[in-house]
């Protein structure tokens, strides 16, 4: 029976693929408001994620996901949020008897999910630092290219800069 539940969970995670972190957090918040069991845990978890979602909105995650070094941690954060959505959503679908029997396990799962999300959030300053340095280098290359093209006989330099811009 555990195998079937695990298979169903994998199918649900796949259905959530492609949804960004901010939308996943909004879905978790909505699911938390309709939870039948562990309402307090669901709402506290959703409140914590809402604060995170407000900050993540400012990051322009879709731009950060264009580069592999910043994409991977953000995708792992989204995977953790997908699993968190399934956890909060399970508080709606389960019977009272199941939740009563598994109550401490679910509390542990909430704690584990929050720790995992917080672990990825600790990487956000580093992700933005990497992105800022990439933008700074691109800006410097563009300035050099702009001034280089105004100098006569600069074809070799321009060719080098064209290669850098690609």
Contact map, one row per residue, 1 for C-alpha under 8 A:
1111100000000000000000000000000000000000000000000000000000000000000000000000000000000000000000000000000000000000000000000000000000000000000000000000000000000000000000
1111110000000000000000000000000000000000000000000000000000000000000000000000000000000000000000000000000000000000000000000000000000000000000000000000000000000000000000
1111111000000000000000000000000000000000000000000000000000000000000000000000000000000000000000000000000000000000000000000000000000000000000000000000000000000000000000
1111111100000000000000000000000000000000000000000000000000000000000000000000000000000000000000000000000000000000000000000000000000000000000000000000000000000000000000
1111111110000000000000000000000000000000000000000000000000000000000000000000000000000000000000000000000000000000000000000000000000000000000000000000000000000000000000
0111111111000000000000000000000000000000000000000000000000000000000000000000000000000000000000000000000000000000000000000000000000000000000000000000000000000000000000
0011111111100000000000000000000000000000000000000000000000000000000000000000000000000000000000000000000000000000000000000000000000000000000000000000000000000000000000
0001111111110000000000000000000000000000000000000000000000000000000000000000000000000000000000000000000000000000000000000000000000000000000000000000000000000000000000
0000111111111000000000000000000000000000000000000000000000000000000000000000000000000100000000000000000000000000000000000000000000000000000000000000000000000000000000
0000011111111100000000000000000000000000000000000000000000000000000000000000000000000000000000000000000000000000000000000000000000000000000000000000000000000000000000
0000001111111110000000000000000000000000000000000000000000000000000000000000000000000000000000000000000000000000000000000000000000000000000000000000000000000000000000
0000000111111111000000000000000000000000000000000000000000000000000000000000000000000100000000000000000000000000000000000000000000000000000000000000000000000000000000
0000000011111111100000000000000000000000000000000000000000000000000000000000000001100100000000000000000000000000000000000000000000000000000000000000000000000000000000
0000000001111111100000000000000000000000000000000000000000000000000000000000000000000000000000000000000000000000000000000000000000000000000000000000000000000000000000
0000000000111111100000000000000000000000000000000000000000000000000000000000000000000000000000000000000000000000000000000000000000000000000000000000000000000000000000
0000000000011111111000000000000000000000000000000000000000000000000000000000000001000000000000000000000000000000000000000000000000000000000000000000000000000000000000
0000000000001111111000000000000000000000000000000000000000000000000000000000000000000000000000000000000000000000000000000000000000000000000000000000000000000000000000
0000000000000001111100000000000000000000000000000000000000000000000000000000000000000000000000000000000000000000000000000000000000000000000000000000000000000000000000
0000000000000001111110110000000000000000000000000000000000000000000000000000000000000000000000000000000000000000000000000000000000000000000000000000000000000000000000
0000000000000000011111110000000000000000000000000000000000000000000000000000010000000000000000000000000000000000000000000000000000000000000000000000000000000000000000
0000000000000000001111111000000000000000000000000000100100000000000000000000110010000000000000000000000000000000000000000000000000000000000000000000000000000000000000
0000000000000000000111111100000000000000000000000000110110000000000000000000000000000000000000000000000000000000000000000000000000000000000000000000000000000000000000
0000000000000000001111111110000000000000000000000000000000000000000000000000000000000000000000000000000000000000000000000000000000000000000000000000000000000000000000
0000000000000000001111111111000000000000000000000000000000000000000000000000010011001000000000000000000000000000000000000000000000000000000000000000000000000000000000
0000000000000000000011111111100000000000000001001100100000000000000000000000000010001000000000000000000000000000000000000000000000000000000000000000000000000000000000
0000000000000000000001111111110000000000000000000100100000000000000000000000000000000000000000000000000000000000000000000000000000000000000000000000000000000000000000
0000000000000000000000111111111000000000000000000000000000000000000000000000000000001000000000000000000000000000000000000000000000000000000000000000000000000000000000
0000000000000000000000011111111100000000000001000000000000000000000000000000000000011001100000000000000000000000000000000000000000000000000000000000000000000000000000
0000000000000000000000001111111110000000001001101100000000000000000000000000000000000000000000000000000000000000000000000000000000000000000000000000000000000000000000
0000000000000000000000000111111111000000000000000000000000000000000000000000000000000000000000000000000000000000000000000000000000000000000000000000000000000000000000
0000000000000000000000000011111111100000000000000000000000000000000000000000000000001001100100000000000000000000000000000000000000000000000000000000000000000000000000
0000000000000000000000000001111111100010011001000000000000000000000000000000000000000001100000000000000000000000000000000000000000000000000000000000000000000000000000
0000000000000000000000000000111111100010011000000000000000000000000000000000000000000000000000000000000000000000000000000000000000000000000000000000000000000000000000
0000000000000000000000000000011111110000000000000000000000000000000000000000000000000000000100000000000000000000000000000000000000000000000000000000000000000000000000
0000000000000000000000000000001111111110010000000000000000000000000000000000000000000001101100000000000000000000000000000000000000000000000000000000000000000000000000
0000000000000000000000000000000001111110000000000000000000000000000000000000000000000000001100000000000000000000000000000000000000000000000000000000000000000000000000
0000000000000000000000000000000000111110000000000000000000000000000000000000000000000000001100010010000000000000000000000000000000000000000000000000000000000000000000
0000000000000000000000000000000000111111110000000000000000000000000000000000000000000000001000000000000000000000000000000000000000000000000000000000000000000000000000
0000000000000000000000000000000110111111111000000000000000000000000000000000000000000000001000000000000000000000000000000000000000000000000000000000000000000000000000
0000000000000000000000000000000000000111111100000000000000000000000000000000000000000000000000000000000000000000000000000000000000000000000000000000000000000000000000
0000000000000000000000000000000000000111111110000000000000000000000000000000000000000000000000000000000000100100000000000000000000000000000000000000000000000000000000
0000000000000000000000000000000110100111111111000000000000000000000000000000000000000001000000000000000000000000000000000000000000000000000000000000000000000000000000
0000000000000000000000000000100110000011111111100000000000000000000000000000000000000000000000000000000000000000000000000000000000000000000000000000000000000000000000
0000000000000000000000000000000000000001111111110000000000000000000000000000000000000000000000000000000000000000000000000000000000000000000000000000000000000000000000
0000000000000000000000000000000000000000111111111000000000000000000000000000000000000000000000000000000000000100010000000000000000000000000000000000000000000000000000
0000000000000000000000001001100100000000011111111100000000000000000000000000000000000000000000000000000000000000000000000000000000000000000000000000000000000000000000
0000000000000000000000000000100000000000001111111110000000000000000000000000000000000000000000000000000000000000000000000000000000000000000000000000000000000000000000
0000000000000000000000000000000000000000000111111111000000000000000000000000000000000000000000000000000000000000000000000000000000000000000000000000000000000000000000
0000000000000000000000001000100000000000000011111111100000000000000000000000000000000000000000000000000000000000000000000000000000000000000000000000000000000000000000
0000000000000000000000001100100000000000000001111111110000000000000000000000000000000000000000000000000000000000000000000000000000000000000000000000000000000000000000
0000000000000000000000000000000000000000000000111111111000000000000000000000000000000000000000000000000000000000000000000000000000000000000000000000000000000000000000
0000000000000000000000000000000000000000000000011111111100000000000000000000000000000000000000000000000000000000000000000000000000000000000000000000000000000000000000
0000000000000000000011001100000000000000000000001111111110000000000000000000000000000000000000000000000000000000000000000000000000000000000000000000000000000000000000
0000000000000000000001000000000000000000000000000111111111000000000000000000000000000000000000000000000000000000000000000000000000000000000000000000000000000000000000
0000000000000000000000000000000000000000000000000011111111100000000000000000000000000000000000000000000000000000000000000000000000000000000000000000000000000000000000
0000000000000000000011000000000000000000000000000001111111111000000000000000000000000000000000000000000000000000000000000000000000000000000000000000000000000000000000
0000000000000000000001000000000000000000000000000000111111111000000000000000000000000000000000000000000000000000000000000000000000000000000000000000000000000000000000
0000000000000000000000000000000000000000000000000000011111110000000000000000000000000000000000000000000000000000000000000000000000000000000000000000000000000000000000
0000000000000000000000000000000000000000000000000000001111111001000000000000000000000000000000000000000000000000000000000000000000000000000000000000000000000000000000
0000000000000000000000000000000000000000000000000000000111111111000000000000000000000000000000000000000000000000000000000000000000000000000000000000000000000000000000
0000000000000000000000000000000000000000000000000000000110111111100000000100000000000000000000000000000000000000000000000000000000000000000000000000000000000000000000
0000000000000000000000000000000000000000000000000000000000011111110000000000000000000000000000000000000000000000000000000000000000000000000000000000000000000000000000
0000000000000000000000000000000000000000000000000000000000011111110000000000000000000000000000000000000000000000000000000000000000000000000000000000000000000000000000
0000000000000000000000000000000000000000000000000000000000111111111001100000000000000000000000000000000000000000000000000000000000100000000000000000000000000000000000
0000000000000000000000000000000000000000000000000000000000001111111101110100000000000000000000000000000000000000000000000000000000000000000000000000000000000000000000
0000000000000000000000000000000000000000000000000000000000000111111101100000000000000000000000000000000000000000000000000000000000000000000000000000000000000000000000
0000000000000000000000000000000000000000000000000000000000000001111111100000000000000000000000000000000000000000000000000000000000000000000000000000000000000000000000
0000000000000000000000000000000000000000000000000000000000000000111111110000000000000000000000000000000000000000000000000000000000000000000000000000000000000000000000
0000000000000000000000000000000000000000000000000000000000000000001111111000000000000000000000000000000000000000000000000000000000000000000000000000000000000000000000
0000000000000000000000000000000000000000000000000000000000000001111111111100000000000000000000000000000000000000000000000000001001100000000000000000000000000000000000
0000000000000000000000000000000000000000000000000000000000000001111111111110000000000000000000000000000000000000000000000000000000000000000000000000000000000000000000
0000000000000000000000000000000000000000000000000000000000000000100111111111000000000000000000000000000000000000000000000000000000000000000000000000000000000000000000
0000000000000000000000000000000000000000000000000000000000000000000011111111100000000000000000000000000000000000000000010010000000000000000000000000000000000000000000
0000000000000000000000000000000000000000000000000000000000001000100001111111110000000000000000000000000000000000000000010000000000000000000000000000000000000000000000
0000000000000000000000000000000000000000000000000000000000000000000000111111111000000000000000000000000000000000000000000000000000000000000000000000000000000000000000
0000000000000000000000000000000000000000000000000000000000000000000000011111111100000000000000000000000000000000000000010000000000000000000000000000000000000000000000
0000000000000000000010000000000000000000000000000000000000000000000000001111111110000000000000000000000000000000000010011000000000000000000000000000000000000000000000
0000000000000000000110010000000000000000000000000000000000000000000000000111111111000000000000000000000000000000000000000000000000000000000000000000000000000000000000
0000000000000000000000000000000000000000000000000000000000000000000000000011111111100000000000000000000000000000000000000000000000000000000000000000000000000000000000
0000000000000000000000000000000000000000000000000000000000000000000000000001111111110000000000000000000000000000100110000000000000000000000000000000000000000000000000
0000000000000000000010011000000000000000000000000000000000000000000000000000111111111000000000000000000000000000000010000000000000000000000000000000000000000000000000
0000000000001001000000010000000000000000000000000000000000000000000000000000011111111100000000000000000000000000000000000000000000000000000000000000000000000000000000
0000000000001000000000000000000000000000000000000000000000000000000000000000001111111110000000000000000000000000100000000000000000000000000000000000000000000000000000
0000000000000000000000000001000000000000000000000000000000000000000000000000000111111111000000000000000000000100100000000000000000000000000000000000000000000000000000
0000000000000000000000011011001000000000000000000000000000000000000000000000000011111111100000000000000000000000000000000000000000000000000000000000000000000000000000
0000000010011000000000000000000000000000000000000000000000000000000000000000000001111111110000000000000000000000000000000000000000000000000000000000000000000000000000
0000000000000000000000000000000000000000000000000000000000000000000000000000000000111111111000000000000000001100000000000000000000000000000000000000000000000000000000
0000000000000000000000000001001100100000010000000000000000000000000000000000000000011111111100000000000000000000000000000000000000000000000000000000000000000000000000
0000000000000000000000000001001100100000000000000000000000000000000000000000000000001111111110000000000000000000000000000000000000000000000000000000000000000000000000
0000000000000000000000000000000000000000000000000000000000000000000000000000000000000111111111000000000000000000000000000000000000000000000000000000000000000000000000
0000000000000000000000000000000000111110000000000000000000000000000000000000000000000011111111000010000000000000000000000000000000000000000000000000000000000000000000
0000000000000000000000000000001001111000000000000000000000000000000000000000000000000001111111000000000000000000000000000000000000000000000000000000000000000000000000
0000000000000000000000000000000000000000000000000000000000000000000000000000000000000000111111100000000000000000000000000000000000000000000000000000000000000000000000
0000000000000000000000000000000000000000000000000000000000000000000000000000000000000000011111110110000000000000000000000000000000000000000000000000000000000000000000
0000000000000000000000000000000000000000000000000000000000000000000000000000000000000000000011111110000000000000000000000000000000000000000000000000000000000000000000
0000000000000000000000000000000000001000000000000000000000000000000000000000000000000000000001111111000000000000000000000000000000000000000000000000000000000000000000
0000000000000000000000000000000000000000000000000000000000000000000000000000000000000000000000111111100000000000000000000000000000000000000000000000000000000000000000
0000000000000000000000000000000000000000000000000000000000000000000000000000000000000000000001111111110000000000000000000000000000000000000000000000000000000000000000
0000000000000000000000000000000000001000000000000000000000000000000000000000000000000000001001111111111001000000000000000000000000000000000000000000000000000000000000
0000000000000000000000000000000000000000000000000000000000000000000000000000000000000000000000011111111000000000000000000000000000000000000000000000000000000000000000
0000000000000000000000000000000000000000000000000000000000000000000000000000000000000000000000001111111000000000000000000000000000000000000000000000000000000000000000
0000000000000000000000000000000000000000000000000000000000000000000000000000000000000000000000000111111111000000000000000000000000000000000000000000000000000000000000
0000000000000000000000000000000000000000000000000000000000000000000000000000000000000000000000000011111111100000000000000000000000000000000000000000000000000000000000
0000000000000000000000000000000000000000000000000000000000000000000000000000000000000000000000000000011111110000000000000000000000000000000000000000000000000000000000
0000000000000000000000000000000000000000000000000000000000000000000000000000000000000000000000000000011111111000000000000000000000000000000000000000000000000000000000
0000000000000000000000000000000000000000000000000000000000000000000000000000000000000000000000000010011111111100000000000000000000000000000000000000000000000000000000
0000000000000000000000000000000000000000100000000000000000000000000000000000000000000000000000000000001111111110000000000000000000000000000000000000000000000000000000
0000000000000000000000000000000000000000000000000000000000000000000000000000000000000000000000000000000111111111000000000000000000000000000000000000000000000000000000
0000000000000000000000000000000000000000000000000000000000000000000000000000000000000010000000000000000011111111100000000000000000000000000000000000000000000000000000
0000000000000000000000000000000000000000100010000000000000000000000000000000000000010010000000000000000001111111110000000000000000000000000000000000000000000000000000
0000000000000000000000000000000000000000000000000000000000000000000000000000000000000000000000000000000000111111111000000000000000000000000000000000000000000000000000
0000000000000000000000000000000000000000000000000000000000000000000000000000000000000000000000000000000000011111111100000000000000000000000000000000000000000000000000
0000000000000000000000000000000000000000000000000000000000000000000000000000000100110000000000000000000000001111111110000000000000000000000000000000000000000000000000
0000000000000000000000000000000000000000000010000000000000000000000000000000000000000000000000000000000000000111111111000000000000000000000000000000000000000000000000
0000000000000000000000000000000000000000000000000000000000000000000000000000000000000000000000000000000000000011111111100000000000000000000000000000000000000000000000
0000000000000000000000000000000000000000000000000000000000000000000000000000000100000000000000000000000000000001111111110000000000000000000000000000000000000000000000
0000000000000000000000000000000000000000000000000000000000000000000000000000100110000000000000000000000000000000111111111000000000000000000000000000000000000000000000
0000000000000000000000000000000000000000000000000000000000000000000000000000000000000000000000000000000000000000011111111100000000000000000000000000000000000000000000
0000000000000000000000000000000000000000000000000000000000000000000000000000000000000000000000000000000000000000001111111110000000000000000000000000000000000000000000
0000000000000000000000000000000000000000000000000000000000000000000000001101100000000000000000000000000000000000000111111111000000000000000000000000000000000000000000
0000000000000000000000000000000000000000000000000000000000000000000000000000100000000000000000000000000000000000000011111111000000000000000000000000000000000000000000
0000000000000000000000000000000000000000000000000000000000000000000000000000000000000000000000000000000000000000000001111111100000000000000000000000000000000000000000
0000000000000000000000000000000000000000000000000000000000000000000000001000000000000000000000000000000000000000000000111111111000000000000000000000000000000000000000
0000000000000000000000000000000000000000000000000000000000000000000000000000000000000000000000000000000000000000000000011111111100000000000000000000000000000000000000
0000000000000000000000000000000000000000000000000000000000000000000000000000000000000000000000000000000000000000000000000111111110000000000000000000000000000000000000
0000000000000000000000000000000000000000000000000000000000000000000000000000000000000000000000000000000000000000000000000011111111000000000000000000000000000000000000
0000000000000000000000000000000000000000000000000000000000000000000001000000000000000000000000000000000000000000000000000011111111100000000000000000000000000000000000
0000000000000000000000000000000000000000000000000000000000000000000000000000000000000000000000000000000000000000000000000001111111110000000000000000000000000000000000
0000000000000000000000000000000000000000000000000000000000000000000000000000000000000000000000000000000000000000000000000000111111111000000000000000000000000000000000
0000000000000000000000000000000000000000000000000000000000000000000001000000000000000000000000000000000000000000000000000000011111111100000000000000000000000000000000
0000000000000000000000000000000000000000000000000000000000000001000001000000000000000000000000000000000000000000000000000000001111111110000000000000000000000000000000
0000000000000000000000000000000000000000000000000000000000000000000000000000000000000000000000000000000000000000000000000000000111111111000000000000000000000000000000
0000000000000000000000000000000000000000000000000000000000000000000000000000000000000000000000000000000000000000000000000000000011111111100000000000000000000000000000
0000000000000000000000000000000000000000000000000000000000000000000000000000000000000000000000000000000000000000000000000000000001111111110000000000000000000000000000
0000000000000000000000000000000000000000000000000000000000000000000000000000000000000000000000000000000000000000000000000000000000111111111000000000000000000000000000
0000000000000000000000000000000000000000000000000000000000000000000000000000000000000000000000000000000000000000000000000000000000011111111100000000000000000000000000
0000000000000000000000000000000000000000000000000000000000000000000000000000000000000000000000000000000000000000000000000000000000001111111110000000000000000000000000
0000000000000000000000000000000000000000000000000000000000000000000000000000000000000000000000000000000000000000000000000000000000000111111111000000000000000000000010
0000000000000000000000000000000000000000000000000000000000000000000000000000000000000000000000000000000000000000000000000000000000000011111111100000000000000000000000
0000000000000000000000000000000000000000000000000000000000000000000000000000000000000000000000000000000000000000000000000000000000000001111111110000000000000000000000
0000000000000000000000000000000000000000000000000000000000000000000000000000000000000000000000000000000000000000000000000000000000000000111111111000000000000000100110
0000000000000000000000000000000000000000000000000000000000000000000000000000000000000000000000000000000000000000000000000000000000000000011111111100000000000000000000
0000000000000000000000000000000000000000000000000000000000000000000000000000000000000000000000000000000000000000000000000000000000000000001111111110000000000000000000
0000000000000000000000000000000000000000000000000000000000000000000000000000000000000000000000000000000000000000000000000000000000000000000111111111000000000000000000
0000000000000000000000000000000000000000000000000000000000000000000000000000000000000000000000000000000000000000000000000000000000000000000011111111100000000100100000
0000000000000000000000000000000000000000000000000000000000000000000000000000000000000000000000000000000000000000000000000000000000000000000001111111110000000000000000
0000000000000000000000000000000000000000000000000000000000000000000000000000000000000000000000000000000000000000000000000000000000000000000000111111111000000000000000
0000000000000000000000000000000000000000000000000000000000000000000000000000000000000000000000000000000000000000000000000000000000000000000000011111111001001100000000
0000000000000000000000000000000000000000000000000000000000000000000000000000000000000000000000000000000000000000000000000000000000000000000000001111111101000100000000
0000000000000000000000000000000000000000000000000000000000000000000000000000000000000000000000000000000000000000000000000000000000000000000000000111111100000000000000
0000000000000000000000000000000000000000000000000000000000000000000000000000000000000000000000000000000000000000000000000000000000000000000000000011111111000000000000
0000000000000000000000000000000000000000000000000000000000000000000000000000000000000000000000000000000000000000000000000000000000000000000000000000111111000000000000
0000000000000000000000000000000000000000000000000000000000000000000000000000000000000000000000000000000000000000000000000000000000000000000000000000001111100000000000
0000000000000000000000000000000000000000000000000000000000000000000000000000000000000000000000000000000000000000000000000000000000000000000000000001101111111100000000
0000000000000000000000000000000000000000000000000000000000000000000000000000000000000000000000000000000000000000000000000000000000000000000000000000000011111110000000
0000000000000000000000000000000000000000000000000000000000000000000000000000000000000000000000000000000000000000000000000000000000000000000000000000000001111111000000
0000000000000000000000000000000000000000000000000000000000000000000000000000000000000000000000000000000000000000000000000000000000000000000000000001000001111111100000
0000000000000000000000000000000000000000000000000000000000000000000000000000000000000000000000000000000000000000000000000000000000000000000000001001100001111111110000
0000000000000000000000000000000000000000000000000000000000000000000000000000000000000000000000000000000000000000000000000000000000000000000000000000000000111111111000
0000000000000000000000000000000000000000000000000000000000000000000000000000000000000000000000000000000000000000000000000000000000000000000000000000000000011111111100
0000000000000000000000000000000000000000000000000000000000000000000000000000000000000000000000000000000000000000000000000000000000000000000010001000000000001111111110
0000000000000000000000000000000000000000000000000000000000000000000000000000000000000000000000000000000000000000000000000000000000000000000000000000000000000111111111
0000000000000000000000000000000000000000000000000000000000000000000000000000000000000000000000000000000000000000000000000000000000000000000000000000000000000011111111
0000000000000000000000000000000000000000000000000000000000000000000000000000000000000000000000000000000000000000000000000000000000000000000010000000000000000001111111
0000000000000000000000000000000000000000000000000000000000000000000000000000000000000000000000000000000000000000000000000000000000000000010010000000000000000000111111
0000000000000000000000000000000000000000000000000000000000000000000000000000000000000000000000000000000000000000000000000000000000000000000000000000000000000000011111
